[in-house]
Each structure stands twice: as C-alpha cells, then as structure tokens.
C-alpha cells in the first residue's frame, strides 16, 4: 500500500497520515514509516440512534462540528435534544480516549495538507465516510483513502467523499476484513499508545 502511495509524491512537510483507531493504527504505522510522513490519529465516535445505538446517525470528533445524517434522523424521528446530548457524550468519550493516548490535535495539523486516511479495511465504509466529512471541515488540500481491503460497493460509495482511493483487495464477494489477514487479533488502546510512544521517540531522535 505504501508503494502505491509513493507514486503520489507525498512530501513530509505537506502531507500527513491519519489513522483510524484501533486496527488502522497498526497499518498506518507502516505507511507512515515507509513514506516518512507524520502520523496522526483522529478518534471518530459514532452517534448512535436512540433505539439502536449500533445504527450510526452521524459521527463526531473531539473537535470540530458533528456530522449528522439529516435524512436518517428525520426518518427515525430523532429529536434535536437527543442529538445534542449524544454529541456531548461522544465528544467527551473522544476527548477521554485522546487524553489516554496522549493525542492533541489542532486544525493546523490538517489544513492545506494532503491527508491520507488509513484503516485496516472497510466493511460498510461508514467510519471512513465520517472521517472524510470531519476532515473536510479543516480545509485539507487533498483527501486520500488507503485501505488493504474492501467490498466494491463500499469503495464506490466513498468515491464521492475522497479525491483518491487506494485499495489493494477490492472484492464483490467480500465477507469480512479478517478474511484478508493471517493475524487479525483485536488491537487495544495500550498497543495504540505504545505505537504512538515509539513514533514519538523516533521523531525526537531525528
């Protein structure tokens, strides 16, 4: 994936790799190291529907405006008060995770830069979609999605959100992200924190 991205001539001072926790951080670390581009993590929290919390009616990061699916919320009859409370709670969760991981993000980290969003794969593509909508608020120069695997339907859906998509295994018969990995063990916050600490030590040594 890094080899394919290298063809885009991404310069370190003009680009940033953005990982989607948690599994995306492991993949993004390799991309960041190979291309010698800074690694950032954006914690995107799903806004759950009132009756079904697993159904995403939007998403939010610790900073910036929330992304809300107006059509879906209208269909479900979701009230403005519910959305306000959900945004508040999920922003707080995002801030707590960033605090635990030692992450501090600012708009200048992304503004006027080529941003490469990296995840360990797509299933429905909703997380990548929400990440794109949030990052677009920060006036990025170009938005690129790089994933090892995804269903063709998800890739097609995301083409309207990203300027470019790089996907190594795009399949119509896609079943699950794990089918493309020899080792697909869950990645915990502690491992993500260790990865960030290692990147920080390398940066300080340079």
C-alpha positions in Angstrom: 0.0 0.0 0.0 2.9 2.3 0.8 4.4 1.5 -2.6 1.2 2.6 -4.3 1.1 5.8 -2.2 4.7 6.6 -3.1 3.6 7.2 -6.7 1.7 10.2 -5.5 4.9 12.0 -4.5 3.8 12.9 -1.0 6.2 15.2 0.8 6.6 15.0 4.6 6.1 18.7 5.2 2.9 18.8 3.0 1.3 15.5 4.0 0.0 13.6 7.0 -1.1 10.0 7.6 -4.3 9.9 9.6 -5.0 6.6 11.3 -8.5 5.4 12.4 -8.2 3.6 15.7 -7.7 1.0 16.6 -6.7 -1.5 13.9 -5.9 1.3 11.4 -3.1 2.5 13.7 -1.1 -0.7 13.1 -1.4 -0.4 9.3 -0.8 3.4 9.3 2.4 3.0 11.3 3.9 1.0 8.5 2.7 3.5 5.9 4.0 6.5 7.9 7.4 4.9 8.5 7.9 3.8 4.9 6.9 7.1 3.4 8.5 9.2 6.2 5.3 11.1 6.7 4.0 12.3 10.1 1.3 10.1 11.7 -1.7 11.5 13.4 -4.7 9.7 15.0 -8.3 11.0 14.7 -10.8 9.5 17.1 -14.1 9.3 15.4 -17.1 8.4 17.6 -20.3 7.2 16.1 -23.6 8.9 17.0 -26.0 6.1 17.8 -29.7 6.1 17.1 -32.0 6.2 20.2 -33.4 2.7 19.9 -30.4 1.1 18.1 -27.0 2.5 19.3 -25.2 0.5 16.7 -27.0 2.4 13.9 -24.9 5.4 13.0 -26.9 8.6 12.6 -23.7 10.6 12.4 -20.3 11.0 13.9 -18.1 13.4 15.8 -14.5 14.0 16.8 -13.3 15.7 19.9 -13.1 19.0 18.0 -15.0 20.5 15.1 -18.6 20.2 14.1 -20.5 16.9 14.3 -21.6 15.1 11.1 -25.3 14.3 11.2 -27.3 12.3 8.6 -30.3 14.6 8.4 -32.3 12.2 6.2 -31.9 9.3 8.6 -32.7 11.4 11.7 -35.8 12.7 10.1 -37.0 9.2 9.1 -36.3 7.9 12.7 -37.9 11.0 14.3 -34.7 11.8 16.3 -35.1 15.0 18.3 -32.7 17.9 18.4 -32.3 17.4 22.2 -31.3 13.8 21.7 -28.7 14.7 19.1 -27.3 17.5 21.3 -26.9 15.1 24.3 -25.4 12.3 22.1 -22.9 14.8 20.5 -21.9 16.0 24.0 -21.4 12.4 25.4 -19.5 11.2 22.3 -17.2 14.3 22.2 -16.4 13.6 25.9 -15.6 10.0 25.1 -13.4 11.1 22.2 -11.5 13.5 24.4 -11.0 10.9 27.1 -9.5 8.4 24.6 -7.3 11.1 23.2 -6.2 12.0 26.7 -5.4 8.4 27.5 -3.4 8.1 24.2 -1.7 11.4 24.7 -3.2 12.9 21.5 -3.6 16.6 20.9 -5.0 17.6 17.6 -5.3 21.0 16.0 -6.8 22.3 12.8 -3.3 23.3 11.6 -2.3 19.6 11.6 -4.5 19.1 8.6 -5.1 22.5 7.0 -3.8 22.8 3.4 -2.2 19.3 3.6 -2.6 16.1 1.6 -4.2 13.8 4.2 -4.0 10.0 3.8 -6.7 8.3 5.9 -5.6 4.7 6.7 -7.7 1.9 8.2 -7.2 -1.8 8.4 -10.0 -2.4 5.9 -13.6 -1.4 5.2 -16.8 -3.3 5.9 -19.7 -0.8 5.4 -17.3 2.1 5.0 -19.3 4.3 7.4 -16.3 5.1 9.6 -14.2 6.2 6.6 -17.1 8.3 5.4 -17.5 10.1 8.7 -13.7 10.6 8.9 -13.8 12.3 5.5 -16.7 14.6 6.4 -15.0 15.7 9.6 -11.6 16.2 7.9 -13.1 18.2 5.1 -14.0 20.9 7.6 -10.3 21.6 8.1 -9.7 22.7 4.5 -7.4 19.9 3.5 -5.6 20.2 0.2 -6.4 16.6 -0.8 -8.1 13.7 0.8 -6.9 10.2 0.1 -8.2 6.9 1.5 -5.8 3.9 1.7 -7.0 0.5 2.9 -5.8 -3.1 2.3 -9.3 -4.5 1.6 -12.9 -3.5 1.0 -16.1 -4.5 -0.8 -16.5 -2.9 -4.2 -19.8 -1.4 -3.1 -18.2 0.5 -0.2 -15.3 1.8 -2.4 -17.8 3.1 -5.0 -19.8 4.8 -2.2 -16.7 6.5 -0.9 -15.5 7.9 -4.2 -17.7 11.0 -3.7 -16.1 11.6 -0.3 -12.4 11.2 -1.2 -10.2 12.6 -4.0 -8.5 9.3 -4.4 -8.9 5.8 -3.1 -6.2 3.1 -2.9 -7.4 -0.4 -2.1 -5.3 -3.5 -2.5 -8.1 -6.1 -2.4 -11.4 -4.9 -3.8 -13.9 -7.7 -3.9 -17.6 -8.2 -4.9 -17.7 -11.3 -2.7 -16.3 -9.6 0.3 -17.3 -11.2 3.6 -15.2 -9.6 6.4 -12.0 -7.7 6.9 -10.5 -10.6 8.8 -10.5 -12.9 5.8 -7.6 -10.9 4.3 -5.3 -11.3 7.4 -3.2 -14.1 8.8 -3.4 -12.5 12.2 -6.4 -10.3 13.0 -6.3 -10.2 16.7 -8.0 -7.2 18.4 -5.9 -4.1 18.9 -6.3 -2.5 22.3 -5.7 1.1 23.5 -2.5 0.1 25.2 -1.0 -1.2 21.9 -2.1 2.0 20.2 -0.4 4.0 22.9 2.8 2.0 22.6 2.9 2.7 18.8 2.5 6.4 19.4 5.3 6.4 22.0 7.6 4.6 19.6 6.8 7.2 16.8 7.5 10.0 19.3 10.9 8.5 20.3 11.9 8.1 16.7 10.9 11.7 15.9 12.8 13.1 18.9 15.9 11.1 17.9 15.8 12.6 14.4 
